[in-house]
């Protein structure tokens, strides 16, 4: 084997590994958005249960913990707390995750009122 053959093989292996890394990263990102969507659905059910028991909307996630409806405060896959308003502007309960940039009202947010809940944002 010559040095050129070894370099060609290393270059091919590098290209393959680069492709695998890109596919893995995209799969991880999609999984985070789908997890956020499932968490939002679960939190929506928890808030609805609180409203049935108390005939009022919870002010914070801690109210849900104190009522024994959830065991701990939900965090989104990026480490931020879900934000909810009750009553909401888009429905009875609006729940949002700030997404990867951890800022609300940006394109990467995951919102309970989105038609494509759990899908990657357009620029994601």
Phi and psi in degrees as GROMACS dihedral restraints (atoms count N, CA, C in turn):
[ dihedral_restraints ]
;  ai    aj    ak    al  type     phi  dphi    fc
    3     4     5     6     1   -98.0    20    10
    4     5     6     7     1   168.8    20    10
    6     7     8     9     1   -61.7    20    10
    7     8     9    10     1   -37.7    20    10
    9    10    11    12     1   -64.4    20    10
   10    11    12    13     1   -41.7    20    10
   12    13    14    15     1   -62.4    20    10
   13    14    15    16     1   -42.2    20    10
   15    16    17    18     1   -63.9    20    10
   16    17    18    19     1   -42.8    20    10
   18    19    20    21     1   -65.0    20    10
   19    20    21    22     1   -38.7    20    10
   21    22    23    24     1   -63.5    20    10
   22    23    24    25     1   -44.9    20    10
   24    25    26    27     1   -61.7    20    10
   25    26    27    28     1   -43.7    20    10
   27    28    29    30     1   -63.3    20    10
   28    29    30    31     1   -38.8    20    10
   30    31    32    33     1   -64.3    20    10
   31    32    33    34     1   -42.3    20    10
   33    34    35    36     1   -63.6    20    10
   34    35    36    37     1   -44.4    20    10
   36    37    38    39     1   -61.7    20    10
   37    38    39    40     1   -40.3    20    10
   39    40    41    42     1   -62.1    20    10
   40    41    42    43     1   -41.3    20    10
   42    43    44    45     1   -64.8    20    10
   43    44    45    46     1   -42.7    20    10
   45    46    47    48     1   -62.5    20    10
   46    47    48    49     1   -45.0    20    10
   48    49    50    51     1   -64.5    20    10
   49    50    51    52     1   -37.3    20    10
   51    52    53    54     1   -62.8    20    10
   52    53    54    55     1   -42.2    20    10
   54    55    56    57     1   -63.7    20    10
   55    56    57    58     1   -42.2    20    10
   57    58    59    60     1   -62.9    20    10
   58    59    60    61     1   -40.5    20    10
   60    61    62    63     1   -63.5    20    10
   61    62    63    64     1   -43.0    20    10
   63    64    65    66     1   -63.5    20    10
   64    65    66    67     1   -46.3    20    10
   66    67    68    69     1   -63.0    20    10
   67    68    69    70     1   -42.0    20    10
   69    70    71    72     1   -64.3    20    10
   70    71    72    73     1   -42.7    20    10
   72    73    74    75     1   -63.5    20    10
   73    74    75    76     1   -43.4    20    10
   75    76    77    78     1   -63.5    20    10
   76    77    78    79     1   -38.7    20    10
   78    79    80    81     1   -65.8    20    10
   79    80    81    82     1   -39.8    20    10
   81    82    83    84     1   -63.6    20    10
   82    83    84    85     1   -43.7    20    10
   84    85    86    87     1   -62.8    20    10
   85    86    87    88     1   -45.1    20    10
   87    88    89    90     1   -60.6    20    10
   88    89    90    91     1   -40.9    20    10
   90    91    92    93     1   -63.7    20    10
   91    92    93    94     1   -37.6    20    10
   93    94    95    96     1   -64.8    20    10
   94    95    96    97     1   -41.8    20    10
   96    97    98    99     1   -66.5    20    10
   97    98    99   100     1   -38.7    20    10
   99   100   101   102     1   -68.9    20    10
  100   101   102   103     1   -37.0    20    10
  102   103   104   105     1   -63.8    20    10
  103   104   105   106     1   -43.3    20    10
  105   106   107   108     1   -60.2    20    10
  106   107   108   109     1   -41.3    20    10
  108   109   110   111     1   -63.0    20    10
  109   110   111   112     1   -42.0    20    10
  111   112   113   114     1   -67.7    20    10
  112   113   114   115     1   -39.2    20    10
  114   115   116   117     1   -63.3    20    10
  115   116   117   118     1   -40.5    20    10
  117   118   119   120     1   -62.6    20    10
  118   119   120   121     1   -41.7    20    10
  120   121   122   123     1   -63.2    20    10
  121   122   123   124     1   -41.3    20    10
  123   124   125   126     1   -67.0    20    10
  124   125   126   127     1   -41.0    20    10
  126   127   128   129     1   -66.5    20    10
  127   128   129   130     1   -36.6    20    10
  129   130   131   132     1   -60.8    20    10
  130   131   132   133     1   -43.5    20    10
  132   133   134   135     1   -64.9    20    10
  133   134   135   136     1   -38.8    20    10
  135   136   137   138     1   -65.3    20    10
  136   137   138   139     1   -40.9    20    10
  138   139   140   141     1   -67.8    20    10
  139   140   141   142     1   -39.1    20    10
  141   142   143   144     1   -62.2    20    10
  142   143   144   145     1   -39.9    20    10
  144   145   146   147     1   -64.3    20    10
  145   146   147   148     1   -42.8    20    10
  147   148   149   150     1   -59.1    20    10
  148   149   150   151     1   -43.6    20    10
  150   151   152   153     1   -64.5    20    10
  151   152   153   154     1   -35.6    20    10
  153   154   155   156     1   -67.9    20    10
  154   155   156   157     1   -40.2    20    10
  156   157   158   159     1   -73.8    20    10
  157   158   159   160     1   -39.2    20    10
  159   160   161   162     1  -106.7    20    10
  160   161   162   163     1    -9.8    20    10
  162   163   164   165     1    55.8    20    10
  163   164   165   166     1    32.8    20    10
  165   166   167   168     1  -154.7    20    10
  166   167   168   169     1   162.1    20    10
  168   169   170   171     1   -87.7    20    10
  169   170   171   172     1   141.2    20    10
  171   172   173   174     1   -69.5    20    10
  172   173   174   175     1   147.1    20    10
  174   175   176   177     1   -85.6    20    10
  175   176   177   178     1   -37.5    20    10
  177   178   179   180     1  -139.0    20    10
  178   179   180   181     1   170.4    20    10
  180   181   182   183     1   -65.0    20    10
  181   182   183   184     1   -28.3    20    10
  183   184   185   186     1   -62.5    20    10
  184   185   186   187     1   -31.6    20    10
  186   187   188   189     1   -60.7    20    10
  187   188   189   190     1   -37.6    20    10
  189   190   191   192     1   -68.1    20    10
  190   191   192   193     1   -37.2    20    10
  192   193   194   195     1   -67.7    20    10
  193   194   195   196     1   -46.4    20    10
  195   196   197   198     1   -62.0    20    10
  196   197   198   199     1   -32.2    20    10
  198   199   200   201     1   -80.2    20    10
  199   200   201   202     1    -6.6    20    10
  201   202   203   204     1    78.9    20    10
  202   203   204   205     1    15.6    20    10
  204   205   206   207     1   -81.9    20    10
  205   206   207   208     1   -39.9    20    10
  207   208   209   210     1  -122.8    20    10
  208   209   210   211     1   155.6    20    10
  210   211   212   213     1   -86.5    20    10
  211   212   213   214     1   -32.1    20    10
  213   214   215   216     1  -147.7    20    10
  214   215   216   217     1   163.5    20    10
  216   217   218   219     1   -73.2    20    10
  217   218   219   220     1   130.0    20    10
  219   220   221   222     1   -67.7    20    10
  220   221   222   223     1   137.5    20    10
  222   223   224   225     1  -121.0    20    10
  223   224   225   226     1   144.5    20    10
  225   226   227   228     1   -76.3    20    10
  226   227   228   229     1   170.8    20    10
  228   229   230   231     1   -61.8    20    10
  229   230   231   232     1   -13.6    20    10
  231   232   233   234     1  -100.4    20    10
  232   233   234   235     1     2.9    20    10
  234   235   236   237     1    95.1    20    10
  235   236   237   238     1     3.1    20    10
  237   238   239   240     1   -96.5    20    10
  238   239   240   241     1   156.6    20    10
  240   241   242   243     1   -78.2    20    10
  241   242   243   244     1   147.1    20    10
  243   244   245   246     1   -70.6    20    10
  244   245   246   247     1   143.7    20    10
  246   247   248   249     1  -109.1    20    10
  247   248   249   250     1   130.5    20    10
  249   250   251   252     1  -133.3    20    10
  250   251   252   253     1   150.3    20    10
  252   253   254   255     1  -127.0    20    10
  253   254   255   256     1   138.3    20    10
  255   256   257   258     1  -142.3    20    10
  256   257   258   259     1   115.1    20    10
  258   259   260   261     1   -73.2    20    10
  259   260   261   262     1   152.6    20    10
  261   262   263   264     1   -96.2    20    10
  262   263   264   265     1   173.1    20    10
  264   265   266   267     1   -82.4    20    10
  265   266   267   268     1   -27.1    20    10
  267   268   269   270     1  -104.1    20    10
  268   269   270   271     1   -11.7    20    10
  270   271   272   273     1  -174.2    20    10
  271   272   273   274     1  -168.8    20    10
  273   274   275   276     1   -62.7    20    10
  274   275   276   277     1   -39.2    20    10
  276   277   278   279     1  -134.7    20    10
  277   278   279   280     1   126.5    20    10
  279   280   281   282     1  -106.9    20    10
  280   281   282   283     1   125.4    20    10
  282   283   284   285     1  -125.2    20    10
  283   284   285   286     1   133.6    20    10
  285   286   287   288     1  -134.2    20    10
  286   287   288   289     1   147.9    20    10
  288   289   290   291     1  -113.4    20    10
  289   290   291   292     1   132.9    20    10
  291   292   293   294     1   -67.8    20    10
  292   293   294   295     1    -9.1    20    10
  294   295   296   297     1    76.4    20    10
  295   296   297   298     1  -164.4    20    10
  297   298   299   300     1   -62.5    20    10
  298   299   300   301     1   -37.3    20    10
  300   301   302   303     1   -80.4    20    10
  301   302   303   304     1    -7.6    20    10
  303   304   305   306     1    58.9    20    10
  304   305   306   307     1    31.0    20    10
  306   307   308   309     1  -126.7    20    10
  307   308   309   310     1   133.2    20    10
  309   310   311   312     1   -75.4    20    10
  310   311   312   313     1   159.2    20    10
  312   313   314   315     1    64.5    20    10
  313   314   315   316     1    38.2    20    10
  315   316   317   318     1  -123.0    20    10
  316   317   318   319     1   164.6    20    10
  318   319   320   321     1   -61.8    20    10
  319   320   321   322     1   -21.0    20    10
  321   322   323   324     1   -91.1    20    10
  322   323   324   325     1     6.7    20    10
  324   325   326   327     1   -65.8    20    10
  325   326   327   328     1   150.6    20    10
  327   328   329   330     1  -111.0    20    10
  328   329   330   331     1   116.6    20    10
  330   331   332   333     1  -120.7    20    10
  331   332   333   334     1   144.5    20    10
  333   334   335   336     1   -64.0    20    10
  334   335   336   337     1   -23.1    20    10
  336   337   338   339     1   -93.0    20    10
  337   338   339   340     1    -2.1    20    10
  339   340   341   342     1   -69.5    20    10
  340   341   342   343     1   137.1    20    10
  342   343   344   345     1   -67.5    20    10
  343   344   345   346     1   -34.1    20    10
  345   346   347   348     1  -102.1    20    10
  346   347   348   349     1    43.9    20    10
  348   349   350   351     1   -54.8    20    10
  349   350   351   352     1   125.4    20    10
  351   352   353   354     1    94.1    20    10
  352   353   354   355     1    -4.2    20    10
  354   355   356   357     1   -92.8    20    10
  355   356   357   358     1   155.4    20    10
  357   358   359   360     1   -63.4    20    10
  358   359   360   361     1   142.8    20    10
  360   361   362   363     1   -66.3    20    10
  361   362   363   364     1   162.1    20    10
  363   364   365   366     1   -54.2    20    10
  364   365   366   367     1   -41.2    20    10
  366   367   368   369     1   -94.2    20    10
  367   368   369   370     1     8.2    20    10
